[in-house]
Amino acid sequence: MSKKTFVKIIRKTNPRIPKLIANLKQVSRENDVPVWRDVAVRLERPRQNYAEVNLSKINRYANENETVLIPGKVLGSGVIGKAANVVALSFSSTAKEKITGLGGKCLTIEQALEGNPEGSGIRILQ
């Protein structure tokens, strides 16, 4: 790990984030998967630059039963009309209710990394 990357990770105040970034990079190197590396780079940025995606955007860009990854927070504004598997750093309570109400799944990035280390079939939304 380079000194610049190490300093970026150390600055994070949430203890979950540095561990997650390190795990994402490790799995990306081991399995030669660029998806997890891309997510790690996005999470290295300052927290105010994390993605905040509303359900209406997920509804617009996701297909039925597709896995969508948001490197940030999913907000509950808007309507979702499809059962999509949504992976994110965190969810608002209304977003969780709306997604699971249609038969979709709300997963953390750690759960998705553990269940799909190859990163196949994942679409990243920002």
C-alpha positions in Angstrom: 0.0 0.0 0.0 1.4 3.4 -1.0 1.9 6.1 1.6 -0.7 8.3 -0.1 -3.4 5.5 0.1 -2.4 4.7 3.7 -2.9 8.3 4.8 -6.3 8.5 3.0 -7.4 5.3 4.9 -6.1 6.4 8.3 -8.0 9.7 8.1 -11.4 8.0 8.1 -13.1 8.3 11.4 -15.6 5.5 10.9 -13.6 2.3 11.8 -15.6 0.2 9.4 -14.5 2.1 6.3 -10.7 1.4 6.4 -11.2 -2.3 6.9 -13.7 -2.4 4.1 -11.3 -0.6 1.7 -8.5 -3.0 2.6 -10.8 -6.0 2.0 -12.0 -4.7 -1.3 -8.5 -4.1 -2.6 -7.4 -7.5 -1.4 -10.2 -9.4 -3.0 -9.7 -7.3 -6.2 -6.0 -8.3 -6.3 -6.7 -12.0 -5.5 -9.5 -12.5 -8.0 -8.4 -9.9 -10.6 -11.7 -8.1 -10.4 -11.7 -4.4 -11.2 -15.2 -3.8 -9.8 -14.1 -4.1 -6.2 -11.0 -1.9 -6.8 -13.3 0.8 -8.3 -15.5 0.7 -5.2 -12.5 1.0 -2.9 -11.2 4.0 -4.8 -14.6 5.7 -4.5 -14.7 5.0 -0.8 -11.3 6.5 -0.3 -12.7 9.9 -1.2 -14.0 12.3 1.5 -17.3 11.3 3.0 -19.1 14.4 1.6 -18.3 13.1 -1.9 -20.0 9.7 -1.3 -22.9 8.9 -3.6 -26.4 9.6 -2.3 -28.8 7.9 -4.6 -32.6 8.1 -4.4 -34.9 5.1 -5.2 -36.2 6.9 -8.3 -32.7 6.8 -9.9 -32.4 3.1 -9.1 -35.8 2.5 -10.7 -34.7 4.4 -13.8 -31.4 2.6 -14.4 -31.8 -0.9 -12.8 -33.3 -3.9 -14.5 -35.6 -6.5 -12.8 -33.6 -8.7 -10.4 -30.3 -6.9 -11.1 -27.7 -6.2 -8.5 -27.0 -2.5 -8.2 -24.1 -1.2 -6.0 -24.1 2.3 -4.6 -20.8 3.3 -2.9 -22.6 5.5 -0.4 -26.2 5.9 0.9 -29.5 4.9 -0.6 -32.3 7.4 0.2 -36.0 6.7 0.2 -37.2 9.5 -2.1 -39.1 8.4 -5.1 -40.8 5.2 -6.1 -39.2 1.9 -7.1 -41.2 -0.4 -9.3 -38.8 -3.3 -9.7 -37.5 -6.0 -7.4 -33.8 -5.2 -7.4 -31.0 -6.3 -5.2 -29.4 -3.1 -3.8 -25.9 -3.1 -2.3 -24.8 0.0 -0.5 -22.7 1.4 2.4 -25.9 2.4 4.2 -29.7 2.7 3.7 -32.3 5.1 5.0 -35.1 3.3 6.8 -37.7 4.3 4.2 -35.5 3.0 1.4 -35.1 -0.4 3.1 -38.9 -0.7 3.6 -39.6 0.2 -0.1 -36.9 -2.2 -1.5 -37.8 -5.2 0.7 -41.6 -4.5 0.1 -41.2 -5.4 -3.5 -39.2 -8.5 -2.9 -35.7 -6.9 -3.4 -32.8 -7.3 -1.1 -30.8 -4.7 0.8 -27.2 -5.8 1.3 -24.1 -4.1 2.7 -21.0 -4.0 0.6 -19.4 -6.5 3.0 -22.2 -9.0 2.4 -21.9 -8.6 -1.4 -18.1 -9.0 -1.3 -18.5 -12.2 0.7 -21.3 -13.6 -1.5 -19.9 -12.6 -4.9 -16.1 -12.2 -4.7 -15.9 -12.4 -8.6 -18.1 -9.3 -8.8 -20.2 -10.7 -11.6 -23.5 -9.1 -12.6 -23.0 -5.9 -10.6 -23.8 -2.4 -11.9 -22.4 0.6 -10.0 -24.6 3.7 -9.7 -23.3 7.1 -8.6 
